[in-house]
Amino acid sequence: MTVQRDAAQPSSIPWDRGGVPALPGANVDLATTLESVVPADLLAEVDPALWGRTVVQLAQGLLTHPADVGRVAASHAALATRIGTAALARVFGSSADGPVPVEKDGRFSDTTWEENPVYWGLRQQYLALVGTLHDLVDAAGLDESSRERASMLADVLGSVLSPTNVLPGNPSALKRAFETGGSSVVAGFRQFLDDLATNQGRPQQVDRTNLRVGQELAATPGKVVYRNRLMELIQFEPQTDEVHEIPILVSPPWINKYYIMDLSPGRSLLEWAVQAGHTVFVISYRDPDESMADTGLDDYLELGNLSALDVVQDITGAEKVNLVGLCLGGLMATIATAMLHARGQGDRINSLTLTNTLLDYSDPGPVSSFVDPEIVERLERKMAKTGYLPAESMASTFDLLRANDLIFNYVGPNWLEGRTPPAFDILAWNNDSTRMPAKMHAFYLRHFYLENELSRGELELLGEHLSLKSITNDTFIVAAINDHIAPWRTSFQSTSLLGGDVTFTLSNGGHIAGVVNPPGKKAKYWLGTVGGDAAPDADTWLQRASEVKASWWEPWRDWMGERGGGMRTPPPTGSDAYPPLGDAPGSYVLGNG
């Protein structure tokens, strides 16, 4: 359903806007008026993302657009009638199609939703309601930023109202209750109470019992060879008789633990690189606490990538290093490379690999709903009290972007059927997030999301003006087609920002599955030419690109092999200046130190 606003269209609503005076207070911003009497510090604490304001704005918008709301209501009533007619026809043996398209949704995977006319009609009515919620958001006439947040609220409300969240509306849970004599309902209620007390009222996504960091996860053998107040540097043990001369330094995001790139045996990109004959180092960041409140992005640059580069070259004796970054780690790897070029040391970097990384923040996707000047200001007030942004704040934000998949998909199995959540390595990592230092996170939000300084050539760090065009190193860029955090079309814009030869690859999957993408039946990628007149925009590139039924890990292995230099005996683990300090995965990833 969509709302059509046509001034010439006659209205059957007796209280049409054109026929009555404007509602009292229609020109008053009720949200701002209400907030003016609430202390700013309290607002920052209880509503940093402006949800309260969005609700008030939505309500005011609906009140001041009665004709549009009336059309939405009438359209929904007509649709509900059609659904009821089709459901009744199914009762009498018809196979009538529903008026609302049904997409794949794990909550409705039970065959009863298709075979039973009552449940079939219930699903149709629910999907119609979800569509109507979004039509009401469109009818409210909100500004773009408020509309995006209101749309997200509509998604969450729609998920809350799903019939699968209650026992009578969940045929899978009812079947299990009969099979278990009701014990599944008791077990589910216990899980609900436990999650209410220990997991912020959200269902657990994963069973971590046998997914332990350093054993089942982050299991590639190695040693910690360097540690400072911000990070540990891990050097992985060689698994081939000879290795490439040019080592790899991996720059992970500081928003999560590094081991998304060393997830589990057979699903570890770092293990894959080691087995391909590379000497691999990876940064493991410390989980910040209040003592790191004044740690800024320049500290992450100097004590992170640049310090690690010094250690890698000392241990291996290599003149150049291949730098690999993921998400924010890719941003930092790019900044470090630009910094080295600004200092006349750009030849220390041999090549750059960026996975699911944004360099241009002009269109950052759904995340932009959580980043505007006022939200950033409220976050700064909130972080000032503790010195950091709590890990659960960022995790909750990302979960809300995919509420059905990451929250409500677990309500039925966990709370109604009493099942233990799956033991899934990606979800285990996803639940192991880190805090953000106040100074660094505020700088990142302001200078990248709000000001987009790097892509505009205006970013300065450590006294140097950074230019992306100065990066003339060969670069391999990977994006994921379903990425909702680093949209692939925005990532594609990096191809025109960098100054060197760029290879762009599009993976299947989302922000994480697009990286954890080992060779297998489900893996595929698109590869095409960039530069010059080959691909003026992302969609044209995709039309011309070749689809390959394989993992992007494979062409990256070949690309990196060509830039790995000759072969040599593996370098020692550590050096006289940087002796091994302990076994991988180190102490910082475990929250120690």
Secondary structure, 3 states (H helix, E strand, C coil): CCCCCCCCCCCCCCCCHHHCCCCCCCCCCHHHHHHCCCCHHHHHHHCCCCHHHHHHHHHHHHHCCHHHHHHHHHHHHHHHHHHHHHHHHHHCCCCCCCCCCCCCCHHHCCCHHHHCHHHHHHHHHHHHHHHHHHHHHHHCCCCHHHHHHHHHHHHHHHHHCCHHHCHHHCHHHHHHHHHCCCHHHHHHHHHHHHHHHHCCCCCCCCCCCCCCECCCECCCCEEEEEECCCEEEEEECCCCCCEECCCEEEECCCCECHHHHCCCCCCCHHHHHHHCCCCEEEEEECCCCHHHCCCCHHHHHHHHHHHHHHHHHHHHCCCCEEEEEECHHHHHHHHHHHHHHHCCCHHHEEEEEEECCCCCCCCCHHHHHHCCHHHHHHHHHHHHHHCEECHHHHHHHHHHHCHHHHCHHHHHHHHHCCCCCCCCHHHHHHCCECCEEHHHHHHHHHHHHHCCCCCCCCCEECCEECCHHHCCCEEEEEEECCCCCCCHHHHHCHHHHCCCCEEEEEECCCCCCCCCCCCCCCCCEEEECCCCCCCCCHHHHHHHCEEECCCCHHHHHHHHHHCCCCEECCCCCCCCCCCCCEECCCCHHHCCC
